[in-house]
Amino acid sequence: MRALLWPAAAAALLAVGCSSAPDRDAAAEKHPDPRPLGGALHYTAAESAALHRAEEREVRKCMAGRGFDYHPIPVGDVRRRAAESPYGLLTRSRAAQDGYGLTVRRLKKPPADPNAQRVSALAEGDRRAWEAALKGAADGPREEIELPGGPTVSVATDSCVSVARRALYGASWDRNHYALQSLRNMVVTDTLDHALMRAAERKWAACMRDEGFRYEHREDPLKALKKRLDSAGTDAAALRATGREELRIAVRDAACQVEADLAEQVVRAQKRVEKALPAARTSLLDDFRAARRTALEHAEARDTAGQVAASPSA
């Protein structure tokens, strides 16, 4: 399985001598990939794809039960999402092939919604009814989920999207998922703000200066590239030039991250941050992991059954 798949247009636009075997290069790199909370909220590309298909099947089932047609939305760019580090860490192979993913993400369109054209052609009342069934009625029942130290999330419990999640993951999934997401974000923020990370970032900045880039913080190159992409608009030549510049900067960034031992310092800082978490904040991890495991087993079993049914020899 390749680590990243580019759309043909993006590959043609940005290819500047990237490795012909990025998987082997990535596998050869002994590069820590720290994830908060033991990676409880991280999914491989295959897991994300299987869960997406399973959720879409449940949505279609719910919509059919309410008298509406629904066509599942295709799986999106799960490979790139799975490869992204919550700490902005880069492997050299990924940097050489994909940069920071900014230009490709700008060019790549999300999967087309197979329902959009048909639903837009419905009479206004029918369209509203279809959307209310899918997303929940404005005046329908809702669950208010208060996040620790954060905002309150309101979930439409009668929507087919919510019904699908409960069918796949269980009744407590939304509450646990949002709580862990909030906790994960807190761990990332505190880890990046840790003294170990600030020291490593100073080493990284010094390395980047030696390479000709006057950055103080690791988000500086991303900010500059995003600004350049905004200025490029739809100009193909400007986008191509920005893509090449992105690859050039990212390759040097990845090398400086290694020189500054950035990934190793993330591991150390994250461990200290998580050790200081109150037990009450992480007590729901076991329930979450159990629900995740059950959902993955169900999703993968359904995928396997579907492949067998579709096989000409079946």
C-alpha positions in Angstrom: 0.0 0.0 0.0 1.5 3.4 -1.0 1.7 5.9 1.8 0.0 8.6 -0.2 -2.0 8.7 -3.4 -2.1 11.9 -5.5 -4.7 12.8 -8.0 -3.3 12.7 -11.5 -3.6 16.5 -12.0 -1.7 17.2 -8.8 1.0 14.7 -9.5 1.6 16.2 -12.9 1.7 19.7 -11.4 4.1 19.0 -8.6 6.3 16.0 -9.5 9.9 17.1 -9.3 11.9 14.0 -9.1 10.3 12.3 -6.0 11.3 8.9 -5.0 9.9 6.1 -7.0 9.5 3.9 -3.9 8.2 6.1 -1.1 6.9 3.1 0.9 10.3 1.5 1.1 11.9 4.8 2.0 9.3 5.5 4.7 9.7 2.0 6.1 13.4 2.4 6.2 13.2 5.6 8.3 13.3 4.8 12.0 11.2 7.8 12.9 9.0 8.0 16.1 5.4 8.8 15.4 4.0 9.9 18.8 0.2 10.0 19.1 -1.7 11.3 22.1 -3.5 8.9 24.4 -1.8 5.9 23.0 -3.2 6.6 19.5 -6.7 5.9 20.6 -8.1 8.5 18.1 -5.7 7.6 15.3 -6.8 5.2 12.5 -4.8 3.7 9.7 -6.0 4.4 6.2 -7.6 1.0 5.9 -9.4 1.4 9.3 -10.7 4.8 8.3 -12.0 3.5 5.0 -13.7 0.5 6.5 -15.4 2.6 9.2 -16.5 5.2 6.7 -18.1 2.5 4.5 -19.8 1.0 7.6 -21.2 4.3 8.7 -22.5 5.1 5.2 -24.2 1.7 5.1 -25.9 2.4 8.4 -27.0 5.9 7.2 -28.5 4.4 4.0 -30.3 1.8 6.1 -31.7 4.5 8.4 -32.8 6.7 5.5 -34.5 3.8 3.7 -36.4 3.1 6.9 -37.7 6.7 6.8 -38.7 6.4 3.1 -35.7 8.2 1.6 -33.1 7.1 -1.0 -29.5 7.7 0.1 -26.3 6.8 -1.8 -23.2 6.3 0.3 -20.5 9.0 -0.1 -17.2 7.5 -1.4 -14.2 7.3 0.9 -12.0 10.4 0.9 -8.3 11.0 1.2 -7.8 8.7 4.2 -4.1 7.9 3.4 -3.0 11.5 3.8 -5.1 12.0 7.0 -3.6 8.8 8.4 0.0 10.0 7.7 -0.5 13.4 9.2 1.2 14.0 12.6 -0.7 15.9 15.2 2.7 17.6 16.0 3.6 18.5 12.5 6.4 15.9 12.3 7.7 15.0 8.9 9.5 12.0 7.5 12.0 12.8 4.8 10.2 10.5 2.3 6.8 12.1 3.0 8.4 15.6 2.7 10.0 14.7 -0.6 6.8 13.2 -2.0 4.0 15.4 -0.5 5.7 18.4 1.2 3.3 19.6 3.9 0.3 18.5 1.8 -0.8 22.1 1.3 -0.7 22.5 -2.4 -2.1 19.0 -3.1 -4.9 19.6 -0.6 -5.7 22.9 -2.4 -5.9 21.1 -5.7 -7.7 18.0 -4.6 -11.5 18.0 -4.6 -13.4 16.1 -1.9 -15.4 13.1 -3.1 -18.5 14.1 -5.0 -21.7 13.6 -3.0 -23.8 11.2 -5.2 -27.0 12.6 -3.5 -26.4 16.3 -4.3 -27.9 16.6 -7.8 -30.9 14.4 -7.1 -31.7 16.1 -3.8 -31.3 19.6 -5.3 -34.0 18.7 -7.8 -36.6 17.9 -5.2 -39.4 20.3 -4.3 -38.4 22.5 -1.3 -40.6 20.6 1.2 -39.2 17.2 0.1 -35.6 18.5 0.2 -36.1 19.8 3.7 -37.6 16.5 4.8 -34.6 14.6 3.3 -32.1 16.9 5.0 -33.9 16.7 8.3 -33.9 12.9 8.2 -30.1 12.9 7.4 -28.9 15.7 9.7 -31.8 16.1 12.2 -34.6 18.5 12.4 -33.9 22.0 13.8 -36.5 21.5 16.5 -35.7 17.8 17.1 -34.2 16.1 20.1 -30.6 16.9 20.9 -27.9 15.8 23.3 -25.8 18.6 24.9 -22.2 17.3 25.5 -20.2 19.5 27.8 -16.5 19.2 27.1 -14.0 19.4 30.0 -12.8 23.1 30.1 -14.3 23.7 26.6 -17.5 24.5 24.7 -20.7 22.4 24.7 -21.4 20.3 21.6 -25.0 19.8 20.5 -25.8 16.5 18.7 -29.1 15.9 16.9 -30.0 12.5 18.2 -32.7 11.8 15.7 -30.6 12.3 12.6 -29.7 9.3 10.5 -26.0 10.3 10.9 -26.4 9.9 14.7 -28.4 6.7 14.4 -25.7 5.2 12.2 -23.0 6.1 14.7 -24.9 4.5 17.6 -25.6 1.4 15.5 -21.9 1.0 14.8 -20.2 2.3 17.9 -22.7 2.1 20.7 -24.8 4.6 22.6 -22.0 6.4 24.5 -19.7 6.9 21.5 -20.4 10.6 20.8 -20.0 11.6 24.4 -16.7 9.6 24.8 -15.4 10.6 21.4 -15.9 14.4 21.9 -14.4 14.2 25.4 -11.3 12.3 24.2 -11.0 14.7 21.2 -10.9 17.6 23.6 -8.4 15.8 25.8 -6.2 14.9 22.8 -6.1 18.6 21.7 -5.1 19.6 25.2 -2.3 17.0 25.3 -1.0 18.3 21.9 -1.1 21.9 23.0 0.6 21.2 26.3 3.2 19.0 24.6 4.1 21.7 22.0 4.3 24.2 24.8 6.6 22.1 27.0 10.1 23.3 27.7 11.6 20.3 26.0 9.8 21.3 22.8 10.7 24.9 23.0 14.4 24.0 23.3 14.0 21.6 20.3 12.3 24.3 18.3 15.2 26.7 18.8 17.6 24.0 17.5 15.3 23.5 14.5 15.1 27.2 13.8 18.9 27.5 13.9 19.2 24.6 11.5 16.7 26.2 9.1 18.6 29.5 9.2 21.7 27.5 8.2 19.6 26.3 5.2 18.7 29.9 4.3 15.2 30.1 5.9 14.7 32.7 8.6 11.9 31.0 10.6 11.4 31.3 14.4 8.5 28.8 14.8 7.6 25.6 13.0 4.3 26.9 11.8 6.1 29.8 10.0 6.7 28.0 6.7 3.1 26.8 6.6 1.8 30.3 7.1 4.0 31.6 4.3 3.0 28.9 1.9 -0.7 29.3 2.7 -0.4 33.0 2.0 1.4 32.2 -1.3 -1.3 29.7 -2.3 -4.0 32.3 -1.6 -2.2 34.7 -3.8 -1.8 32.1 -6.6 -5.5 31.5 -6.8 -6.1 29.3 -9.8 -3.0 30.3 -11.7 -1.5 27.0 -12.8 2.1 28.4 -13.2 2.0 30.0 -9.8 0.5 26.9 -8.2 3.3 24.8 -9.8 6.0 27.1 -8.5 4.4 27.1 -5.0 4.3 23.3 -5.1 8.0 23.1 -5.9 8.8 25.6 -3.2 6.7 23.6 -0.7 8.7 20.4 -1.5 12.0 22.3 -1.2 11.2 23.8 2.2 9.6 20.6 3.5 12.6 18.4 2.6 14.9 20.8 4.6 12.4 21.0 7.4 12.4 17.2 7.7 16.2 17.2 7.8 16.3 19.9 10.5 13.6 18.0 12.6 16.0 15.1 12.6 19.0 17.3 13.5 17.0 18.8 16.4 15.8 15.4 17.6 12.3 16.9 17.4 10.3 13.6 17.3 12.3 12.2 20.3 11.6 15.4 22.2 7.8 15.1 21.4 7.9 11.6 22.8 9.5 12.8 26.0 7.3 15.9 26.4 4.1 14.0 25.6 4.9 11.3 28.2 5.4 14.0 30.9 2.2 15.8 29.9 0.1 12.6 29.9 1.6 11.4 33.2 0.2 14.6 34.9 -3.3 13.9 33.6 -5.9 13.1 36.4 -7.1 9.5 36.2 -10.6 10.8 35.9 -9.8 12.4 32.6 -8.6 9.1 31.0 -11.0 6.7 32.7 -13.2 6.5 29.6 -10.3 5.2 27.4 -11.1 1.6 28.0 -14.7 2.0 27.0 -13.7 3.9 24.0 -11.1 1.4 22.8 -13.6 -1.5 23.3 -16.3 0.3 21.2 -13.7 1.2 18.6 -12.5 -2.5 18.4 -16.0 -3.8 18.1 -16.8 -1.3 15.4 -13.7 -2.1 13.4 -14.4 -5.9 13.6 -18.0 -5.3 12.4 -16.8 -2.9 9.6 -14.1 -5.2 8.4 -16.4 -8.3 8.5 -18.9 -6.4 6.3 -16.2 -5.4 3.9 -15.0 -9.0 3.6 -18.5 -10.3 3.1 -19.1 -7.7 0.4 -15.9 -8.7 -1.4 -16.9 -12.3 -1.3 -20.4 -11.6 -2.6 -18.9 -9.5 -5.4 -16.4 -12.2 -6.4 -17.2 -13.9 -9.7 -16.3 -17.3 -8.2 -18.6 -16.7 -5.1 
